[in-house]
């Protein structure tokens, strides 16, 4: 049986809460708030052709601030120190390049919005934000949230069903980490290939929607 080890961010900036129990409680509360903010973002752009969606840095920062509010002094801001990723071979870019890298991420999504699939765009965001690791902490939570926002808006739907894709990833992280590492490997060869993440997200989307359909028909 393989044991999953979380790829926690390791940065120089200390957190505001040192008590682990209190931190866990605050993270859970903020997680609920972050999901509600994500839903509001989705509601604000679906079924409204007069309000086209464009991914912006401010969208990502808002979701991060909600997740790290009261936990970390850099909530809602990019890191200003180096960061490493536990259990990963990848070294994120230096802090001075973070803003430009996030801008490039947003540009990729916006330029490919009309032609790329929802699953591809969501997979790209999920990988690239983790690759940049723009925050001192909360990178995984924020990347999963913004990826879900992008997928939902691209599909023009407030996706029904539970567990949601972010919940499925959080409950079984090994396939997620492996898919991220595969995309990282392709990028070392100057290739954007997030096909492993696309397959994972497509399967999770099907599971979420199937559960919604079963609930609607009275099945368990």
PEZIBEL-V226971 format. One record per pair of residues at least 12 apart in sequence whose ideal C-beta (glycine too) atoms are under 10 Angstrom apart, sorted by the first residue. I is the first residue (numbers start at 1). J is the second residue. If there is no record, write none. Layout:
I/J + I/J
//
This chain:
2/174 + 3/174 + 4/87 + 4/172 + 4/173 + 4/174 + 4/175 + 4/176 + 4/177 + 5/86 + 5/87 + 5/173 + 5/174 + 5/177 + 6/86 + 6/87 + 6/140 + 6/173 + 6/177 + 7/84 + 7/85 + 7/86 + 7/87 + 7/88 + 7/90 + 7/130 + 7/133 + 7/139 + 7/140 + 7/173 + 7/176 + 7/177 + 7/180 + 7/181 + 8/84 + 8/85 + 8/86 + 8/87 + 8/137 + 8/139 + 8/140 + 9/79 + 9/83 + 9/84 + 9/85 + 9/86 + 9/92 + 9/133 + 9/135 + 9/136 + 9/137 + 9/138 + 9/139 + 9/140 + 10/82 + 10/83 + 10/84 + 10/85 + 10/86 + 10/136 + 10/137 + 11/72 + 11/74 + 11/79 + 11/80 + 11/81 + 11/82 + 11/83 + 11/84 + 11/92 + 11/95 + 11/133 + 11/135 + 11/136 + 11/137 + 11/139 + 12/79 + 12/80 + 12/81 + 12/82 + 12/83 + 12/136 + 13/72 + 13/73 + 13/74 + 13/79 + 13/80 + 13/81 + 13/83 + 13/135 + 13/136 + 13/137 + 14/72 + 14/73 + 14/136 + 15/68 + 15/71 + 15/72 + 15/73 + 15/74 + 15/136 + 15/137 + 16/68 + 16/69 + 16/70 + 16/71 + 16/72 + 16/73 + 16/74 + 16/75 + 17/70 + 17/71 + 17/72 + 22/70 + 22/71 + 23/70 + 23/71 + 23/72 + 26/68 + 26/69 + 26/70 + 26/71 + 27/67 + 27/68 + 27/70 + 27/71 + 27/138 + 27/141 + 29/69 + 29/70 + 29/71 + 30/65 + 30/66 + 30/67 + 30/68 + 30/69 + 30/70 + 30/71 + 30/75 + 30/138 + 30/141 + 31/66 + 31/67 + 31/141 + 31/145 + 31/166 + 31/167 + 31/170 + 32/66 + 33/63 + 33/65 + 33/66 + 33/67 + 33/69 + 34/62 + 34/63 + 34/64 + 34/65 + 34/66 + 34/67 + 34/68 + 34/69 + 34/138 + 34/141 + 34/142 + 34/144 + 34/145 + 34/166 + 35/63 + 35/66 + 35/67 + 35/145 + 35/148 + 35/164 + 35/166 + 35/167 + 36/66 + 37/59 + 37/62 + 37/63 + 37/65 + 37/66 + 37/67 + 37/145 + 37/149 + 38/59 + 38/62 + 38/63 + 38/66 + 38/144 + 38/145 + 38/146 + 38/147 + 38/148 + 38/149 + 38/152 + 38/164 + 38/166 + 39/148 + 39/149 + 39/152 + 39/158 + 40/149 + 41/53 + 41/59 + 41/62 + 41/63 + 41/145 + 41/146 + 41/148 + 41/149 + 41/150 + 41/152 + 41/153 + 42/148 + 42/149 + 42/150 + 42/151 + 42/152 + 42/153 + 42/155 + 42/156 + 42/157 + 42/158 + 42/159 + 43/152 + 43/153 + 43/158 + 44/153 + 45/149 + 45/152 + 45/153 + 45/154 + 45/156 + 46/152 + 46/153 + 46/154 + 46/155 + 46/156 + 46/157 + 46/158 + 47/156 + 47/157 + 47/158 + 48/156 + 49/156 + 52/110 + 52/113 + 52/114 + 52/153 + 53/109 + 53/110 + 53/113 + 53/149 + 53/150 + 53/153 + 53/154 + 53/156 + 54/106 + 54/107 + 54/109 + 54/110 + 54/113 + 55/102 + 55/105 + 55/106 + 55/107 + 55/108 + 55/109 + 55/110 + 55/113 + 55/121 + 55/125 + 55/146 + 55/149 + 55/150 + 55/153 + 56/102 + 56/103 + 56/106 + 56/109 + 56/110 + 57/78 + 57/99 + 57/102 + 57/103 + 57/105 + 57/106 + 57/134 + 58/76 + 58/106 + 59/106 + 59/145 + 59/146 + 59/149 + 59/150 + 60/76 + 60/78 + 60/102 + 60/105 + 60/106 + 60/125 + 60/129 + 60/134 + 60/135 + 60/142 + 60/143 + 60/145 + 60/146 + 60/149 + 61/75 + 61/76 + 61/77 + 61/78 + 61/102 + 61/134 + 61/135 + 61/142 + 62/76 + 62/142 + 62/145 + 62/146 + 63/76 + 63/138 + 63/141 + 63/142 + 63/143 + 63/144 + 63/145 + 63/146 + 63/148 + 63/149 + 64/76 + 64/77 + 64/78 + 64/129 + 64/134 + 64/135 + 64/137 + 64/138 + 64/139 + 64/141 + 64/142 + 64/143 + 64/145 + 64/146 + 65/77 + 65/138 + 65/142 + 66/138 + 66/141 + 66/142 + 66/145 + 67/135 + 67/137 + 67/138 + 67/139 + 67/140 + 67/141 + 67/142 + 67/145 + 68/135 + 68/136 + 68/137 + 68/138 + 68/141 + 68/142 + 71/137 + 71/138 + 72/135 + 72/136 + 72/137 + 72/138 + 73/136 + 74/135 + 74/136 + 74/137 + 74/138 + 75/135 + 75/136 + 75/137 + 75/138 + 76/135 + 76/138 + 77/134 + 77/135 + 77/136 + 78/95 + 78/96 + 78/98 + 78/99 + 78/101 + 78/102 + 78/132 + 78/134 + 78/135 + 78/136 + 79/92 + 79/94 + 79/95 + 79/98 + 79/132 + 79/133 + 79/134 + 79/135 + 79/136 + 79/137 + 79/139 + 80/95 + 80/96 + 80/98 + 80/136 + 81/94 + 81/95 + 81/136 + 82/94 + 82/95 + 82/133 + 82/136 + 83/95 + 83/98 + 83/132 + 83/133 + 83/134 + 83/135 + 83/136 + 83/137 + 83/139 + 84/133 + 85/130 + 85/131 + 85/133 + 85/139 + 85/140 + 85/177 + 85/180 + 85/184 + 87/177 + 87/181 + 88/130 + 88/133 + 88/177 + 88/180 + 88/181 + 88/184 + 89/181 + 89/184 + 89/185 + 89/188 + 90/130 + 90/131 + 90/133 + 90/180 + 90/181 + 90/183 + 90/184 + 90/185 + 90/187 + 90/188 + 91/133 + 92/130 + 92/131 + 92/132 + 92/133 + 92/134 + 92/139 + 93/131 + 93/132 + 93/133 + 93/134 + 95/134 + 95/136 + 97/132 + 97/134 + 98/132 + 98/133 + 98/134 + 98/135 + 99/132 + 99/134 + 100/132 + 101/128 + 101/129 + 101/131 + 101/132 + 101/133 + 101/134 + 102/128 + 102/129 + 102/132 + 102/134 + 104/128 + 104/132 + 105/124 + 105/125 + 105/127 + 105/128 + 105/129 + 105/131 + 105/132 + 105/134 + 105/146 + 106/125 + 106/128 + 108/121 + 108/124 + 108/125 + 108/128 + 108/192 + 109/121 + 109/122 + 109/124 + 109/125 + 109/128 + 109/146 + 109/150 + 109/154 + 112/124 + 113/150 + 113/153 + 113/154 + 116/154 + 117/151 + 117/154 + 117/155 + 117/198 + 117/202 + 118/150 + 118/151 + 118/152 + 118/153 + 118/154 + 118/155 + 118/156 + 118/157 + 118/201 + 118/202 + 118/205 + 119/151 + 119/154 + 119/155 + 119/194 + 119/197 + 119/198 + 119/199 + 119/200 + 119/201 + 119/202 + 119/204 + 119/205 + 120/151 + 120/154 + 120/192 + 120/194 + 120/195 + 120/197 + 120/198 + 120/201 + 120/202 + 121/147 + 121/150 + 121/151 + 121/153 + 121/154 + 121/194 + 121/198 + 122/144 + 122/146 + 122/147 + 122/148 + 122/149 + 122/150 + 122/151 + 122/152 + 122/153 + 122/154 + 122/155 + 122/165 + 122/194 + 122/197 + 122/198 + 122/201 + 122/202 + 122/205 + 123/147 + 123/150 + 123/151 + 123/179 + 123/183 + 123/193 + 123/194 + 123/195 + 123/196 + 123/197 + 123/198 + 123/199 + 123/200 + 123/201 + 123/202 + 124/147 + 124/150 + 124/183 + 124/192 + 124/194 + 124/197 + 124/198 + 125/143 + 125/144 + 125/145 + 125/146 + 125/147 + 125/148 + 125/149 + 125/150 + 125/151 + 125/194 + 125/197 + 126/140 + 126/143 + 126/144 + 126/146 + 126/147 + 126/148 + 126/150 + 126/151 + 126/165 + 126/166 + 126/169 + 126/176 + 126/179 + 126/180 + 126/183 + 126/194 + 126/197 + 126/198 + 126/200 + 126/201 + 127/143 + 127/147 + 127/179 + 127/180 + 127/181 + 127/182 + 127/183 + 127/184 + 127/186 + 127/187 + 127/192 + 127/193 + 127/194 + 127/196 + 127/197 + 127/198 + 128/143 + 128/147 + 128/183 + 128/187 + 128/192 + 128/194 + 129/142 + 129/143 + 129/144 + 129/145 + 129/146 + 129/147 + 130/142 + 130/143 + 130/144 + 130/147 + 130/176 + 130/177 + 130/180 + 130/183 + 130/184 + 130/197 + 131/143 + 131/180 + 131/183 + 131/184 + 131/187 + 140/166 + 140/169 + 140/170 + 140/173 + 140/176 + 140/177 + 140/180 + 141/166 + 141/170 + 143/166 + 143/169 + 143/180 + 144/164 + 144/165 + 144/166 + 144/167 + 144/168 + 144/169 + 144/170 + 144/176 + 145/166 + 147/165 + 147/166 + 147/169 + 147/197 + 147/201 + 148/164 + 148/165 + 148/166 + 148/167 + 148/169 + 148/201 + 148/205 + 151/165 + 151/201 + 151/205 + 152/164 + 152/165 + 155/205 + 157/209 + 159/205 + 159/208 + 159/209 + 159/212 + 160/208 + 160/209 + 160/211 + 160/212 + 160/213 + 160/215 + 160/216 + 161/205 + 161/206 + 161/207 + 161/208 + 161/209 + 161/210 + 161/211 + 161/212 + 161/213 + 161/214 + 161/215 + 161/216 + 162/207 + 162/208 + 162/211 + 162/212 + 162/215 + 163/204 + 163/207 + 163/208 + 163/211 + 164/204 + 164/205 + 164/207 + 164/208 + 164/211 + 165/200 + 165/201 + 165/203 + 165/204 + 165/205 + 165/207 + 165/208 + 166/204 + 167/204 + 167/208 + 168/200 + 168/201 + 168/203 + 168/204 + 168/205 + 168/207 + 168/208 + 169/200 + 169/201 + 169/204 + 172/204 + 175/196 + 175/197 + 175/199 + 175/200 + 175/203 + 175/204 + 176/196 + 176/197 + 176/200 + 176/201 + 176/204 + 178/196 + 178/197 + 178/200 + 179/194 + 179/195 + 179/196 + 179/197 + 179/198 + 179/199 + 179/200 + 179/201 + 180/194 + 180/196 + 180/197 + 180/200 + 181/196 + 182/194 + 182/195 + 182/196 + 182/197 + 183/195 + 183/196 + 183/197 + 183/198
//
